[in-house]
């Protein structure tokens, strides 16, 4: 349910951008959403369609680029996607540790 206010804010930001650039409508909003950012992409898409009605974003396309989380090997530094129940590096079998990859959440671009 916390996707509703963040989706509302995305629309507000796009609208502000359109006003600053004397545009009457937004064509595309490109988001980057990491799987571990705390927001569910499908919920953002659902709310976007509802909240955008009657705004310059009403006919905009919402493109969401997912970022899959990765671990970094403590031994060799390799970045890798964790397999279920394993933190082992596929290159050297060292232990993987969490990174910030997969926690991203931002508007990449707005097309007017």
N, C-alpha and C positions, 0 to 999 in steps of 0.2 A: 504494500500500500504506500510505502514511502517513495515509490516511483512517480506518483501523481504530482507532488510539489516540484520534483526535479524536472519533470517533463514540462510543467507549467513554466519553469524558469528558462528552459531551453527555448521555448516559444517566445518568451519575453525578450531574451537576448537576440534572437533572430529578428524580431520586430524592431528592436532598437537599431540593429545593424541596417535594416532596410530603410528606416527613417533617416539615419545619418547619410545614406547614399541615395536619397530621393527615389527609392524604389517602392512600388505599390504592392508587390508580392514577392514571396520567397519561393524559389523553384526547388532547391535541394538543401537539406541540412545533412552534413556528414559528421557522424559521431564516432568516437573511439571508446569502446566499452570493454574493459578487462573483465574476465570471468570472476575475478576475486575483488571487484571494486565495491560490491555491496548492492548493485542494482541489477535487475533482471531485464535484459534486452527486450524480450517479448512483451513485458508489461509496459515498458516505455513506448513501444510501437502501438500498443492498444490505447494507452492514454493519449498519445499524440493525435490519433485520429479523432478522439472525442474533444480534447481541449482546443485543437486547432480550428474547429468549426467557427466561422464568422470572423476569423483573423486573417492577416496576410499570409499565414502559413497553411491555410485551409487546403490548398491544392499542392502543397509542397511534398516532395518525396523525402522520406527519412531513410538514409542509408546508415547502417550500423556495422562498423568494422570491429569484430571481436578480437580480443587479445588473449591467447591461451597462456596461462601461467607457466613459468619455467623456473627450475632450480639451477643453482650454480654449484659445480663440483668443488669441494674444498681442496682437493688434491691437484686437479689439472685445470680447473677454471672453466671447463666446458659448460655451456648452457644446455639444458635438456628438459623435455616434458616428462613429468613424473608419471610412472606407471602406477596403477592402483596398488596400494600397500607396499610400495618400494620407493626408496630414496637413493638408490644406487645408480651411479653414473654409468651410462652404457659404454663409455670409452675406457675408463680405468677402474671401474667398480668402487671408486671412492664415494664418500657420503655427500649427498646434495644438501644445500641449504637454501632457504627461501630467498627470493629476490623481489624487487618491485614490479617485475614483469607480470602483467595480469591484473594489476591494481589501477590501471589507467582509467580515467573518465574525463573526456573533454570534447568540445566541439572542434572538429578538425577544420571545417570550412562551411561557409554559407554561400549559396549561389542565388543571386537575385536576377 
